[in-house]
Amino acid sequence: MKLCTWNVRGCNSPLKLSEVASFLGSAQLDVMGILETRIRQSKATKIANATFPYCQVICNYPYHNNGRIWILWRPTTMSVRTIEVNSQFIHCHITHYSSCTEFTVTFLYASNDPLVRQGLWSSLNGLSSYVEERISTTPPCLYDILDFNACLLNCALDDIQSSGCAFTWSNKQEGVARVWCKLDHALANYQWLSKLSSSSAHFLPAGVSDHLPVPRFSFLNCWLSDPSFHVVVQKAWDVPIHGSIMFCFFGKLKNVREALTAMHRRKFSSITQKTSEAKLRLENCQKNLQIYPTSRA
C-alpha cells in the first residue's frame, strides 16, 4: 500500500497534469494527496475525469474556492470516507481491501496566514516539529513553532521514518539568501504505528518535467529552430496536385505533414530521451542542493 502527497503549486497546465498522472501510475500509488492545485471548481470535474479516469476524487471546494486539497484513490484497492473537511485539511477514514486494514489520514495544507493557522491548530490539536528543519540566515517565528509543537503534543503525533530530501521547500534565492525548510511532514500516532509498523515516507526532489507525450501529429515549436524548416514546408507545399480546390488544399496539407514528420524523425526523434535526461539532471541538481544548500552551482 502506497500513499503520497505532492504540493504541485498550481495544476492548471496540461504539462503538470500529465506529469502528476504519470507519477501516480509509475509509482503505483493507492492514495495521492495533491496540494495547492489552484484549479477552479467549475473545471474540476472535467479535469479529474480526463486526467485521472481510474481514480475517485475528494476536494475541499466548499471551504476554499481554489481547491487547495485533492485526494485521489483507486477504488479497486481501497475506500476513502471523509470525516472532517475545512479549508486547510481533509481528515478521512481509509479501508484497504487486501490487507483488511482500516486507518485515518489527514491531508493538510496550512494557510500562510498565522491567524488562519490558529484555527487549524485548534482543529487538529497537535502536530510535531522536526529538529534542524530550516537553513536560513534569519530565524523562524518562534511563536508559530510553539503553536505547531503544542498542537502535536496533545495528539501524540510524530514524524514517521523518512528518507530522501531533508528539506521540502526553498525560496529559490542564490547563495546565503537561499532559505531551505522542511514544510511537509508524514505523521502518525501510536495506533497507526502499532498496526503499520513498517510505515515510511520518501521525499522526492521538487522538479516537474515539462514534457508532454506527443499525439499522432502535433506542431512542435522546436521545429522552428531548424534552419531547414521553411524550405521543407515550402518544398512540400509546392508539389503539384490536380483536382478540385479542396482536394488540392488537403493534399498539400498532407504533404506538409508527411514532410515535417520525416524531418522530426531525422532530427528530433531523441527529444523524449533528451527530456528524460534533462529531468534527471534537474533532480541531481536538486539533490546536490540538499547536501550543499548555499551552493551557487
Secondary structure, 3 states (H helix, E strand, C coil): CCEEEEECCCCCCHHHHHHHHHHHHHCCCCEEEEECCCCCHHHHHHHHHHHCCCCEEEECCCCCCCCCEEEEECCCCEEEEEEEECCCEEEEEEEECCCCEEEEEEEECCCCCHHHHHHHHHHHCCCCCCCCCEECCCCCCHHHHHHHHHHHHHHCCEECEEEECCCCEECCCCHHHCCEECCCCCEECHHHHHHCCCCEEEECCCCCCCCCCCCCCCCCHHHHHCCCHHHHHHHHHCCCCCCCHHHHHHHHHHHHHHHHHHHHHHHCCCHHHHHHHHHHHHHHHHHHHHHCCCCCC
